[in-house]
Amino acid sequence: MSIFKMIKDIIRHQFVAGVLVVVPLILTYVVLRFLFESIDGILSPLIQKTLHYNIPGLGIIVTILLIILAGFFTRGIIGKTIYRYSERVLVKTPVIRVVYLAAKQLIEAVTVPQIKSFKEVVMCEYMRKGLYAIGFATARIKFIDSPDGPRKMVGVFVPSTPTPISGVLVFVAEDEIIPINITVEEAVKMLVSGGIVSPSELTRVDSKLLKDNLIEGQDNAAG
């Protein structure tokens, strides 16, 4: 082995090792920066207008404090009653109702594993034939588009990378859905990491589990 080839192999190995260290840090920074700027931008203009000068990060600190206070408040009897009444008003208000419930259910599905809004992790062909996307099965619907009768479709939420709280909803024929053997939490890690944090293999699981877990599409907003 020539010295040039030895140097080349060493550099390549060090580069791979560096990628494993640096890329997760970069992705973490990108996600946190996106969240920081988004949340900080909610209250920063108001604070700047009140104090007449800008303090970077103060908006997010105030937002976090308000979230904690809201958590304490809604745990009490009075706060819980006010929250339930306010939510009842929101879910009966046109336009606001749709946005509020969709946002709430999406955040719960991604951040609270105990709430099974996403029933199964699946793969489906997306954008073109032979290109597969990871998604979360949500509900089963019947699509009536011909005299031959309805087709069974499955709603699949395909999250964005590296911020899985946004994405697109697609409806896929039930027989084209591929349930796979990972949990929602593992899928979220895969999406946030851009595929770096991935299992060594993905395996198709019994589609009967998917059918048993999915609910029929319906308007459950008022509940």
N, CA, C and O of each residue as an XYZ file, in Angstrom:
892
protein
N       0.847     -1.205      0.000
C       0.000      0.000      0.000
C       0.876      1.247      0.000
O       1.760      1.395      0.844
N       0.626      2.129     -0.941
C       1.432      3.332     -1.051
C       1.092      4.321      0.062
O       0.019      4.263      0.662
N       2.032      5.231      0.324
C       1.820      6.248      1.354
C       0.620      7.127      0.994
O      -0.164      7.518      1.858
N       0.495      7.430     -0.314
C      -0.626      8.273     -0.756
C      -1.961      7.615     -0.428
O      -2.883      8.284      0.039
N      -2.076      6.284     -0.673
C      -3.319      5.570     -0.401
C      -3.585      5.511      1.105
O      -4.735      5.615      1.531
N      -2.524      5.342      1.923
C      -2.688      5.313      3.375
C      -3.232      6.648      3.881
O      -4.143      6.694      4.707
N      -2.648      7.738      3.360
C      -3.111      9.076      3.760
C      -4.567      9.287      3.341
O      -5.370      9.854      4.082
N      -4.886      8.814      2.134
C      -6.248      8.948      1.617
C      -7.245      8.196      2.499
O      -8.318      8.717      2.803
N      -6.896      6.972      2.911
C      -7.779      6.169      3.765
C      -7.955      6.812      5.136
O      -9.056      6.827      5.686
N      -6.861      7.344      5.686
C      -6.933      7.993      7.010
C      -7.861      9.207      6.956
O      -8.708      9.400      7.828
N      -7.679     10.029      5.898
C      -8.521     11.224      5.741
C      -9.991     10.832      5.583
O     -10.881     11.462      6.154
N     -10.226      9.781      4.800
C     -11.608      9.340      4.576
C     -12.252      8.864      5.876
O     -13.397      9.205      6.172
N     -11.503      8.071      6.651
C     -12.036      7.581      7.921
C     -12.285      8.730      8.904
O     -13.292      8.750      9.612
N     -11.361      9.674      8.934
C     -11.533     10.814      9.835
C     -12.715     11.684      9.396
O     -13.434     12.251     10.219
N     -12.893     11.769      8.057
C     -14.012     12.558      7.545
C     -15.345     11.927      7.963
O     -16.256     12.630      8.398
N     -15.455     10.606      7.830
C     -16.683      9.908      8.225
C     -16.932     10.095      9.718
O     -18.059     10.352     10.142
N     -15.862      9.961     10.516
C     -16.006     10.157     11.959
C     -16.459     11.580     12.269
O     -17.281     11.805     13.157
N     -15.910     12.534     11.524
C     -16.307     13.931     11.730
C     -17.741     14.189     11.346
O     -18.442     14.947     12.016
N     -18.189     13.557     10.261
C     -19.589     13.704      9.831
C     -20.537     13.224     10.922
O     -21.545     13.870     11.208
N     -20.203     12.070     11.539
C     -21.059     11.524     12.593
C     -21.152     12.444     13.803
O     -22.131     12.399     14.548
N     -20.142     13.272     13.998
C     -20.152     14.214     15.113
C     -20.815     15.532     14.724
O     -21.653     16.058     15.456
N     -20.431     16.055     13.566
C     -20.839     17.409     13.179
C     -22.273     17.483     12.659
O     -23.012     18.396     13.029
N     -22.683     16.529     11.800
C     -24.006     16.621     11.165
C     -25.143     16.602     12.178
O     -26.055     17.420     12.055
N     -25.143     15.700     13.190
C     -26.214     15.772     14.198
C     -26.241     17.120     14.924
O     -27.313     17.632     15.247
N     -25.057     17.694     15.178
C     -25.001     19.000     15.841
C     -25.591     20.086     14.944
O     -26.309     20.969     15.412
N     -25.277     20.009     13.641
C     -25.818     20.999     12.698
C     -27.338     20.893     12.619
O     -28.038     21.906     12.648
N     -27.849     19.663     12.520
C     -29.296     19.469     12.443
C     -29.987     19.949     13.713
O     -31.051     20.566     13.660
N     -29.364     19.655     14.867
C     -29.920     20.135     16.131
C     -29.955     21.654     16.163
O     -30.939     22.253     16.595
N     -28.871     22.271     15.703
C     -28.802     23.738     15.660
C     -29.876     24.318     14.743
O     -30.534     25.298     15.092
N     -30.052     23.699     13.553
C     -31.040     24.205     12.593
C     -32.448     24.141     13.173
O     -33.215     25.097     13.070
N     -32.782     22.998     13.789
C     -34.122     22.830     14.363
C     -34.342     23.803     15.510
O     -35.375     24.469     15.583
N     -33.350     23.880     16.415
C     -33.493     24.774     17.574
C     -33.538     26.237     17.152
O     -34.273     27.031     17.739
N     -32.753     26.598     16.135
C     -32.767     27.980     15.651
C     -34.126     28.328     15.047
O     -34.660     29.415     15.265
N     -34.678     27.369     14.276
C     -36.006     27.590     13.694
C     -37.048     27.807     14.790
O     -37.855     28.734     14.717
N     -37.023     26.937     15.811
C     -37.981     27.070     16.903
C     -37.742     28.355     17.693
O     -38.689     29.037     18.085
N     -36.469     28.679     17.923
C     -36.125     29.890     18.685
C     -36.633     31.136     17.981
O     -37.280     31.985     18.593
N     -36.332     31.241     16.676
C     -36.740     32.432     15.933
C     -38.253     32.520     15.804
O     -38.822     33.611     15.841
N     -38.909     31.362     15.653
C     -40.358     31.366     15.518
C     -41.037     31.810     16.811
O     -41.927     32.660     16.807
N     -40.589     31.207     17.925
C     -41.223     31.525     19.212
C     -40.831     32.916     19.685
O     -41.667     33.668     20.187
N     -39.555     33.256     19.524
C     -39.085     34.578     19.955
C     -39.787     35.687     19.192
O     -40.022     36.771     19.726
N     -40.125     35.400     17.918
C     -40.769     36.416     17.096
C     -42.209     36.701     17.473
O     -42.789     37.679     17.003
N     -42.799     35.851     18.322
C     -44.188     36.068     18.721
C     -44.317     37.276     19.638
O     -45.175     38.133     19.429
N     -43.459     37.342     20.659
C     -43.580     38.404     21.661
C     -42.514     39.487     21.553
O     -42.663     40.561     22.135
N     -41.433     39.216     20.808
C     -40.351     40.205     20.711
C     -40.823     41.579     20.228
O     -40.429     42.586     20.817
N     -41.660     41.662     19.170
C     -42.110     42.989     18.728
C     -42.862     43.751     19.817
O     -42.693     44.962     19.962
N     -43.690     43.043     20.577
C     -44.444     43.690     21.655
C     -43.523     44.174     22.770
O     -43.686     45.278     23.290
N     -42.544     43.324     23.135
C     -41.595     43.695     24.195
C     -40.731     44.870     23.752
O     -40.478     45.799     24.519
N     -40.283     44.811     22.494
C     -39.452     45.899     21.968
C     -40.223     47.219     21.936
O     -39.666     48.280     22.216
N     -41.497     47.140     21.595
C     -42.322     48.352     21.571
C     -42.524     48.911     22.967
O     -42.600     50.125     23.152
N     -42.612     48.015     23.959
C     -42.820     48.449     25.349
C     -41.547     48.997     25.969
O     -41.565     50.036     26.630
N     -40.423     48.284     25.751
C     -39.156     48.670     26.384
C     -38.339     49.634     25.528
O     -37.384     50.242     26.012
N     -38.719     49.773     24.242
C     -38.035     50.664     23.302
C     -36.633     50.186     22.921
O     -35.847     50.950     22.361
N     -36.324     48.948     23.217
C     -35.082     48.357     22.706
C     -35.254     46.838     22.668
O     -36.101     46.265     23.353
N     -34.423     46.214     21.845
C     -34.573     44.774     21.599
C     -33.587     43.963     22.430
O     -32.398     44.276     22.482
N     -34.093     42.923     23.076
C     -33.247     41.983     23.806
C     -33.439     40.616     23.164
O     -34.466     39.976     23.390
N     -32.472     40.150     22.366
C     -32.619     38.854     21.699
C     -32.866     37.725     22.705
O     -32.144     37.586     23.692
N     -33.875     36.944     22.439
C     -34.179     35.807     23.308
C     -35.176     36.099     24.401
O     -35.711     35.176     25.016
N     -35.439     37.385     24.657
C     -36.372     37.719     25.725
C     -37.786     37.235     25.388
O     -38.542     36.832     26.272
N     -38.127     37.281     24.105
C     -39.446     36.819     23.682
C     -39.666     35.354     23.989
O     -40.746     34.965     24.434
N     -38.651     34.537     23.756
C     -38.799     33.102     24.002
C     -38.827     32.806     25.507
O     -39.515     31.888     25.953
N     -38.061     33.603     26.292
C     -38.074     33.421     27.745
C     -39.460     33.733     28.297
O     -39.995     32.985     29.116
N     -40.035     34.845     27.843
C     -41.377     35.224     28.284
C     -42.398     34.177     27.844
O     -43.314     33.841     28.594
N     -42.233     33.658     26.607
C     -43.152     32.631     26.104
C     -43.091     31.372     26.951
O     -44.126     30.790     27.274
N     -41.873     30.940     27.316
C     -41.711     29.747     28.150
C     -42.345     29.956     29.520
O     -43.008     29.066     30.053
N     -42.133     31.140     30.078
C     -42.744     31.447     31.384
C     -44.264     31.425     31.295
O     -44.937     30.910     32.188
N     -44.803     31.986     30.214
C     -46.255     31.977     30.031
C     -46.788     30.549     29.878
O     -47.860     30.224     30.388
N     -46.033     29.698     29.171
C     -46.445     28.301     29.010
C     -46.466     27.583     30.351
O     -47.401     26.842     30.654
N     -45.415     27.810     31.161
C     -45.358     27.183     32.484
C     -46.508     27.670     33.358
O     -47.162     26.879     34.037
N     -46.748     28.986     33.334
C     -47.852     29.550     34.119
C     -49.198     28.993     33.648
O     -50.080     28.706     34.458
N     -49.342     28.847     32.331
C     -50.579     28.278     31.795
C     -50.761     26.838     32.256
O     -51.877     26.401     32.538
N     -49.635     26.095     32.331
C     -49.697     24.722     32.821
C     -50.152     24.654     34.266
O     -51.006     23.841     34.619
N     -49.576     25.516     35.107
C     -49.994     25.577     36.513
C     -51.469     25.976     36.624
O     -52.227     25.401     37.405
N     -51.853     26.969     35.827
C     -53.211     27.511     35.910
C     -54.260     26.471     35.521
O     -55.289     26.343     36.184
N     -53.995     25.726     34.442
C     -54.987     24.767     33.961
C     -55.028     23.485     34.781
O     -55.888     22.635     34.553
N     -54.112     23.334     35.730
C     -54.154     22.172     36.615
C     -55.120     22.392     37.777
O     -55.600     21.435     38.384
N     -55.398     23.639     38.076
C     -56.342     23.943     39.147
C     -57.774     23.798     38.677
O     -58.042     23.759     37.476
N     -58.684     23.719     39.617
C     -60.101     23.522     39.293
C     -60.638     24.694     38.474
O     -61.298     24.494     37.454
N     -60.353     25.919     38.923
C     -60.860     27.109     38.221
C     -60.245     27.206     36.827
O     -60.949     27.423     35.841
N     -58.924     27.045     36.758
C     -58.238     27.141     35.475
C     -58.693     26.067     34.503
O     -58.877     26.334     33.315
N     -58.878     24.836     35.013
C     -59.327     23.739     34.155
C     -60.726     24.014     33.610
O     -61.016     23.730     32.448
N     -61.586     24.569     34.456
C     -62.950     24.893     34.023
C     -62.939     25.970     32.940
O     -63.635     25.860     31.931
N     -62.132     27.018     33.167
C     -62.034     28.099     32.178
C     -61.465     27.571     30.867
O     -61.928     27.945     29.790
N     -60.457     26.701     30.960
C     -59.830     26.138     29.755
C     -60.838     25.313     28.957
O     -60.935     25.453     27.738
N     -61.579     24.461     29.641
C     -62.560     23.616     28.949
C     -63.641     24.465     28.278
O     -64.058     24.187     27.153
N     -64.086     25.503     28.988
C     -65.115     26.377     28.416
C     -64.564     27.116     27.191
O     -65.232     27.218     26.162
N     -63.341     27.628     27.318
C     -62.722     28.366     26.207
C     -62.508     27.457     25.007
O     -62.733     27.865     23.867
N     -62.072     26.219     25.260
C     -61.849     25.284     24.168
C     -63.163     24.926     23.488
O     -63.217     24.756     22.270
N     -64.227     24.814     24.289
C     -65.541     24.525     23.719
C     -65.982     25.641     22.772
O     -66.603     25.386     21.740
N     -65.655     26.867     23.138
C     -65.986     28.007     22.284
C     -65.169     27.953     21.001
O     -65.694     28.195     19.914
N     -63.870     27.632     21.132
C     -62.988     27.581     19.964
C     -63.423     26.517     18.961
O     -63.422     26.756     17.754
N     -63.799     25.329     19.473
C     -64.145     24.238     18.558
C     -65.505     24.448     17.892
O     -65.881     23.697     16.992
N     -66.230     25.454     18.329
C     -67.516     25.759     17.687
C     -67.446     27.011     16.817
O     -68.440     27.430     16.224
N     -66.244     27.601     16.753
C     -66.062     28.813     15.955
C     -65.539     28.443     14.574
O     -64.493     27.803     14.470
N     -66.242     28.831     13.505
C     -65.785     28.501     12.143
C     -64.366     29.009     11.897
O     -63.960     30.024     12.463
N     -63.624     28.316     11.067
C     -62.242     28.615     10.680
C     -61.289     28.364     11.850
O     -60.372     27.550     11.742
N     -61.504     29.063     12.964
C     -60.639     28.864     14.143
C     -60.700     27.405     14.592
O     -59.688     26.810     14.962
N     -61.881     26.856     14.552
C     -62.103     25.463     14.963
C     -61.186     24.510     14.208
O     -60.552     23.645     14.812
N     -61.115     24.664     12.898
C     -60.318     23.762     12.056
C     -58.831     23.888     12.377
O     -58.142     22.885     12.564
N     -58.342     25.125     12.440
C     -56.914     25.367     12.685
C     -56.518     24.906     14.080
O     -55.497     24.242     14.253
N     -57.325     25.258     15.071
C     -56.996     24.937     16.462
C     -56.927     23.431     16.686
O     -55.951     22.927     17.243
N     -57.961     22.713     16.254
C     -57.996     21.273     16.496
C     -56.902     20.536     15.732
O     -56.294     19.603     16.256
N     -56.653     20.957     14.497
C     -55.594     20.317     13.709
C     -54.231     20.524     14.364
O     -53.436     19.590     14.464
N     -53.965     21.766     14.814
C     -52.686     22.068     15.462
C     -52.540     21.294     16.772
O     -51.473     20.757     17.068
N     -53.606     21.242     17.543
C     -53.557     20.545     18.834
C     -53.285     19.058     18.649
O     -52.425     18.488     19.321
N     -54.018     18.438     17.739
C     -53.847     17.002     17.523
C     -52.476     16.666     16.954
O     -51.897     15.634     17.296
N     -51.949     17.533     16.085
C     -50.625     17.292     15.510
C     -49.542     17.392     16.574
O     -48.657     16.539     16.643
N     -49.608     18.432     17.407
C     -48.612     18.593     18.473
C     -48.687     17.440     19.463
O     -47.655     16.925     19.893
N     -49.904     17.029     19.830
C     -50.067     15.901     20.749
C     -49.479     14.629     20.160
O     -48.828     13.857     20.865
N     -49.706     14.409     18.873
C     -49.229     13.191     18.230
C     -47.715     13.110     18.200
O     -47.146     12.031     18.364
N     -47.058     14.245     17.992
C     -45.595     14.261     17.869
C     -44.918     14.277     19.236
O     -43.865     13.663     19.408
N     -45.506     14.967     20.207
C     -44.819     15.199     21.480
C     -45.288     14.328     22.631
O     -44.559     14.175     23.611
N     -46.479     13.752     22.549
C     -47.007     12.952     23.665
C     -47.251     11.530     23.177
O     -48.284     11.257     22.566
N     -46.304     10.608     23.440
C     -46.422      9.242     22.930
C     -47.672      8.523     23.418
O     -48.190      7.647     22.726
N     -48.170      8.888     24.618
C     -49.328      8.201     25.179
C     -50.592      8.472     24.380
O     -51.530      7.676     24.413
N     -50.626      9.597     23.657
C     -51.801      9.950     22.860
C     -51.593      9.406     21.450
O     -50.742      9.894     20.706
N     -52.358      8.416     21.099
C     -52.142      7.699     19.847
C     -52.907      8.334     18.679
O     -53.737      7.677     18.050
N     -52.631      9.595     18.393
C     -53.259     10.224     17.235
C     -52.716      9.605     15.952
O     -53.454      9.415     14.985
N     -51.423      9.294     15.950
C     -50.819      8.571     14.838
C     -50.829      7.094     15.203
O     -50.216      6.693     16.193
N     -51.522      6.284     14.410
C     -51.714      4.893     14.792
C     -50.533      4.005     14.424
O     -50.118      3.149     15.205
N     -50.006      4.216     13.241
C     -48.934      3.349     12.763
C     -47.945      4.147     11.922
O     -48.290      5.159     11.312
N     -46.705      3.661     11.908
C     -45.707      4.211     10.998
C     -45.759      3.385      9.723
O     -45.726      2.155      9.771
N     -45.839      4.052      8.599
C     -45.970      3.335      7.332
C     -45.029      3.927      6.290
O     -44.476      5.013      6.463
N     -44.866      3.185      5.213
C     -44.185      3.702      4.024
C     -45.176      3.666      2.870
O     -46.034      2.788      2.796
N     -45.043      4.621      1.986
C     -45.889      4.631      0.796
C     -45.135      5.328     -0.327
O     -44.265      6.163     -0.083
N     -45.476      4.980     -1.540
C     -44.869      5.654     -2.687
C     -45.365      7.092     -2.734
O     -46.560      7.359     -2.614
N     -44.430      8.004     -2.910
C     -44.773      9.423     -2.825
C     -44.018     10.211     -3.895
O     -42.825      9.996     -4.104
N     -44.698     11.098     -4.552
C     -44.161     11.941     -5.609
C     -44.029     11.176     -6.936
O     -44.450     11.671     -7.981
N     -43.444      9.971     -6.892
C     -43.336      9.186     -8.122
C     -43.177      7.717     -7.775
O     -42.893      7.364     -6.630
N     -43.360      6.878     -8.760
C     -43.230      5.433     -8.589
C     -41.808      5.067     -8.178
O     -40.838      5.534     -8.776
N     -41.694      4.227     -7.150
C     -40.380      3.776     -6.701
C     -39.728      4.662     -5.670
O     -38.662      4.328     -5.151
N     -40.361      5.809     -5.356
C     -39.829      6.720     -4.340
C     -40.722      6.611     -3.111
O     -41.918      6.891     -3.185
N     -40.148      6.208     -1.982
C     -40.948      5.931     -0.792
C     -40.724      6.998      0.291
O     -39.627      7.534      0.448
N     -41.784      7.277      1.017
C     -41.726      8.241      2.113
C     -42.206      7.580      3.397
O     -43.074      6.707      3.377
N     -41.621      8.014      4.522
C     -42.081      7.582      5.836
C     -43.233      8.488      6.249
O     -43.158      9.707      6.098
N     -44.284      7.894      6.764
C     -45.422      8.695      7.205
C     -46.163      8.028      8.344
O     -45.807      6.934      8.782
N     -47.200      8.703      8.818
C     -48.011      8.189      9.916
C     -49.449      7.998      9.426
O     -50.082      8.937      8.942
N     -49.947      6.783      9.557
C     -51.321      6.505      9.147
C     -52.276      7.159     10.148
O     -52.073      7.071     11.359
N     -53.298      7.804      9.640
C     -54.220      8.537     10.519
C     -55.619      7.936     10.530
O     -56.159      7.653     11.600
N     -56.209      7.738      9.366
C     -57.574      7.223      9.329
C     -57.850      6.556      7.993
O     -57.142      6.779      7.012
N     -58.895      5.732      7.972
C     -59.307      5.073      6.748
C     -60.577      5.741      6.228
O     -61.489      6.041      6.998
N     -60.630      5.970      4.918
C     -61.823      6.556      4.322
C     -62.229      5.746      3.100
O     -61.446      4.949      2.584
N     -63.466      5.957      2.638
C     -63.932      5.355      1.395
C     -63.998      6.439      0.332
O     -64.639      7.473      0.525
N     -63.337      6.199     -0.783
C     -63.296      7.164     -1.873
C     -64.167      6.648     -3.010
O     -63.847      5.645     -3.648
N     -65.272      7.345     -3.254
C     -66.210      6.918     -4.289
C     -65.935      7.730     -5.549
O     -66.248      8.918     -5.623
N     -65.344      7.066     -6.534
C     -64.979      7.779     -7.759
C     -65.403      7.046     -9.023
O     -65.067      7.472    -10.129
N     -66.142      5.943     -8.871
C     -66.568      5.209    -10.060
C     -67.795      4.373     -9.727
O     -68.093      4.153     -8.553
N     -68.512      3.903    -10.748
C     -69.696      3.052    -10.521
C     -69.343      1.700     -9.905
O     -70.216      0.981     -9.421
N     -68.047      1.360     -9.930
C     -67.632      0.055     -9.395
C     -67.678     -0.002     -7.874
O     -67.499     -1.067     -7.282
N     -67.916      1.135     -7.248
C     -67.981      1.152     -5.796
C     -66.817      1.904     -5.178
O     -65.891      2.306     -5.883
N     -66.856      2.098     -3.854
C     -65.820      2.878     -3.173
C     -64.486      2.142     -3.080
O     -64.435      0.914     -3.007
N     -63.425      2.919     -3.084
C     -62.088      2.379     -2.847
C     -61.668      2.715     -1.427
O     -61.930      3.816     -0.944
N     -61.021      1.777     -0.761
C     -60.537      2.016      0.587
C     -59.219      2.777      0.526
O     -58.257      2.326     -0.096
N     -59.187      3.928      1.175
C     -57.993      4.772      1.185
C     -57.543      4.991      2.628
O     -58.349      4.939      3.556
N     -56.255      5.234      2.800
C     -55.696      5.525      4.117
C     -55.050      6.899      4.086
O     -54.244      7.199      3.205
N     -55.411      7.733      5.057
C     -54.766      9.033      5.180
C     -53.387      8.875      5.786
O     -53.235      8.242      6.831
N     -52.385      9.440      5.146
C     -50.997      9.345      5.634
C     -50.428     10.751      5.764
O     -50.373     11.502      4.790
N     -50.008     11.097      6.967
C     -49.329     12.371      7.197
C     -47.841     12.164      6.957
O     -47.190     11.392      7.661
N     -47.309     12.861      5.955
C     -45.880     12.756      5.614
C     -45.174     13.989      6.171
O     -45.298     15.075      5.603
N     -44.426     13.841      7.285
C     -43.794     14.999      7.921
C     -42.621     15.544      7.127
O     -42.028     14.853      6.299
N     -42.304     16.803      7.404
C     -41.128     17.436      6.806
C     -39.887     17.086      7.616
O     -39.983     16.677      8.773
N     -38.732     17.248      7.001
C     -37.443     17.060      7.668
C     -36.685     18.389      7.634
O     -36.613     19.002      6.569
N     -36.116     18.864      8.748
C     -36.012     18.200     10.047
C     -37.064     18.668     11.064
O     -36.892     18.442     12.262
N     -38.135     19.308     10.617
C     -39.173     19.794     11.533
C     -40.467     19.028     11.280
O     -41.292     19.465     10.478
N     -40.660     17.882     11.959
C     -41.797     17.002     11.644
C     -43.155     17.516     12.104
O     -44.159     16.824     11.929
N     -43.214     18.724     12.692
C     -44.517     19.257     13.077
C     -45.249     19.852     11.879
O     -46.397     20.280     12.004
N     -44.589     19.882     10.714
C     -45.250     20.307      9.481
C     -45.058     19.209      8.435
O     -44.168     18.367      8.559
N     -45.891     19.231      7.419
C     -45.784     18.206      6.391
C     -46.967     18.262      5.461
O     -47.630     19.293      5.349
N     -47.238     17.154      4.790
C     -48.368     17.091      3.860
C     -49.209     15.857      4.168
O     -48.719     14.865      4.707
N     -50.479     15.947      3.815
C     -51.391     14.818      3.975
C     -51.682     14.229      2.599
O     -52.073     14.946      1.678
N     -51.489     12.925      2.468
C     -51.816     12.240      1.221
C     -52.739     11.065      1.534
O     -52.688     10.489      2.621
N     -53.575     10.725      0.572
C     -54.435      9.556      0.722
C     -53.966      8.484     -0.249
O     -53.827      8.720     -1.449
N     -53.725      7.301      0.303
C     -53.126      6.211     -0.462
C     -54.064      5.009     -0.419
O     -54.691      4.738      0.606
N     -54.156      4.296     -1.531
C     -54.957      3.072     -1.552
C     -54.484      2.126     -0.453
O     -53.285      1.940     -0.248
N     -55.443      1.535      0.247
C     -55.110      0.717      1.413
C     -54.137     -0.405      1.080
O     -53.260     -0.719      1.885
N     -54.278     -1.014     -0.097
C     -53.396     -2.131     -0.458
C     -52.002     -1.676     -0.875
O     -51.127     -2.506     -1.123
N     -51.789     -0.357     -0.956
C     -50.462      0.167     -1.299
C     -49.705      0.683     -0.068
O     -48.561      1.126     -0.179
N     -50.341      0.622      1.087
C     -49.699      1.039      2.335
C     -48.795     -0.077      2.840
O     -49.164     -1.251      2.801
N     -47.606      0.294      3.316
C     -46.665     -0.687      3.864
C     -46.407     -0.359      5.341
O     -45.571      0.495      5.638
N     -47.105     -1.019      6.269
C     -46.810     -0.816      7.690
C     -45.411     -1.344      8.003
O     -45.029     -2.411      7.520
N     -44.652     -0.608      8.803
C     -43.282     -1.035      9.112
C     -43.075     -1.141     10.625
O     -43.877     -0.652     11.420
N     -41.985     -1.788     10.988
C     -41.765     -2.242     12.358
C     -41.032     -1.232     13.243
O     -40.127     -1.620     13.982
N     -41.396      0.049     13.187
C     -40.793      1.021     14.098
C     -41.899      1.825     14.766
O     -43.012      1.925     14.250
N     -41.575      2.400     15.927
C     -42.553      3.183     16.663
C     -42.608      4.604     16.122
O     -41.752      5.019     15.342
N     -43.631      5.344     16.549
C     -43.758      6.746     16.159
C     -42.537      7.531     16.632
O     -42.016      8.367     15.893
N     -42.080      7.272     17.848
C     -40.911      7.979     18.388
C     -39.661      7.721     17.553
O     -38.893      8.642     17.278
N     -39.459      6.460     17.149
C     -38.300      6.128     16.316
C     -38.393      6.805     14.951
O     -37.387      7.249     14.397
N     -39.601      6.878     14.420
C     -39.794      7.539     13.128
C     -39.499      9.028     13.221
O     -38.902      9.602     12.310
N     -39.915      9.659     14.322
C     -39.656     11.092     14.513
C     -38.154     11.341     14.600
O     -37.655     12.310     14.027
N     -37.422     10.473     15.316
C     -35.962     10.607     15.401
C     -35.331     10.502     14.012
O     -34.405     11.243     13.684
N     -35.836      9.584     13.210
C     -35.315      9.410     11.859
C     -35.540     10.664     11.022
O     -34.657     11.098     10.281
N     -36.733     11.240     11.150
C     -37.074     12.424     10.365
C     -36.259     13.641     10.792
O     -35.746     14.380      9.951
N     -36.142     13.846     12.108
C     -35.399     15.006     12.615
C     -33.927     14.921     12.232
O     -33.293     15.939     11.956
N     -33.387     13.708     12.216
C     -31.966     13.533     11.900
C     -31.700     13.470     10.409
O     -30.550     13.319      9.996
N     -32.732     13.581      9.596
C     -32.529     13.467      8.167
C     -32.127     12.073      7.734
O     -31.493     11.896      6.693
N     -32.495     11.078      8.535
C     -32.184      9.690      8.204
C     -30.912      9.171      8.828
O     -30.586      7.993      8.685
N     -30.176     10.047      9.528
C     -28.919      9.604     10.155
C     -29.206      8.613     11.274
O     -28.556      7.573     11.375
N     -30.194      8.946     12.122
C     -30.595      8.031     13.188
C     -31.674      7.115     12.622
O     -32.863      7.431     12.672
N     -31.244      5.979     12.085
C     -32.165      5.049     11.443
C     -31.851      3.628     11.881
O     -30.699      3.309     12.176
N     -32.866      2.771     11.926
C     -32.599      1.350     12.205
C     -31.829      0.729     11.049
O     -31.840      1.251      9.935
N     -31.167     -0.379     11.317
C     -30.369     -1.025     10.274
C     -31.242     -1.632      9.179
O     -30.797     -1.815      8.046
N     -32.495     -1.943      9.532
C     -33.405     -2.471      8.528
C     -34.844     -2.145      8.901
O     -35.176     -2.006     10.078
N     -35.678     -2.026      7.905
C     -37.106     -1.808      8.088
C     -37.838     -3.035      7.568
O     -37.526     -3.543      6.491
N     -38.806     -3.506      8.333
C     -39.517     -4.726      7.976
C     -41.012     -4.466      7.881
O     -41.588     -3.793      8.736
N     -41.629     -4.992      6.854
C     -43.084     -4.912      6.728
C     -43.733     -5.741      7.843
O     -43.298     -6.856      8.129
N     -44.766     -5.189      8.463
C     -45.501     -5.922      9.492
C     -46.886     -6.262      8.970
O     -47.290     -5.812      7.898
N     -47.603     -7.059      9.740
C     -48.926     -7.518      9.343
C     -49.859     -6.331      9.124
O     -50.078     -5.532     10.034
N     -50.401     -6.217      7.925
C     -51.289     -5.096      7.621
C     -52.579     -5.163      8.420
O     -53.292     -4.164      8.517
N     -52.893     -6.313      8.992
C     -54.105     -6.441      9.803
C     -54.024     -5.539     11.033
O     -55.035     -5.012     11.498
N     -52.786     -5.365     11.559
C     -52.597     -4.478     12.703
C     -52.978     -3.056     12.330
O     -53.584     -2.334     13.122
N     -52.613     -2.660     11.110
C     -52.953     -1.320     10.638
C     -54.461     -1.159     10.554
O     -55.002     -0.142     10.988
N     -55.146     -2.155      9.998
C     -56.590     -2.067      9.840
C     -57.290     -2.031     11.190
O     -58.285     -1.325     11.359
N     -56.770     -2.795     12.157
C     -57.387     -2.816     13.480
C     -57.209     -1.493     14.208
O     -58.095     -1.060     14.945
N     -56.060     -0.850     14.000
C     -55.755      0.387     14.717
C     -56.431      1.610     14.126
O     -56.761      2.551     14.848
N     -56.638      1.602     12.812
C     -57.189      2.789     12.170
C     -58.677      2.925     12.454
O     -59.403      1.939     12.574
N     -59.108      4.181     12.559
C     -60.523      4.471     12.723
C     -61.086      4.887     11.378
O     -60.351      5.316     10.489
N     -62.373      4.757     11.242
C     -63.012      5.225     10.026
C     -63.006      6.757     10.037
O     -63.254      7.373     11.073
N     -62.723      7.368      8.886
C     -62.684      8.824      8.814
C     -64.014      9.427      9.208
O     -65.060      9.031      8.694
N     -63.976     10.390     10.126
C     -65.175     11.075     10.562
C     -64.790     12.359     11.250
O     -63.621     12.585     11.562
N     -65.780     13.204     11.486
C     -65.521     14.490     12.130
C     -65.641     14.304     13.625
O     -66.745     14.233     14.165
N     -64.481     14.222     14.306
C     -64.472     14.059     15.757
C     -64.138     15.352     16.459
O     -63.833     15.340     17.651
N     -64.187     16.469     15.754
C     -63.697     17.731     16.288
C     -64.401     18.137     17.553
O     -63.762     18.615     18.490
N     -65.708     17.960     17.604
C     -66.460     18.432     18.768
C     -66.135     17.644     20.019
O     -66.382     18.115     21.129
N     -65.573     16.423     19.854
C     -65.252     15.610     21.015
C     -63.967     16.009     21.642
O     -63.555     15.414     22.638
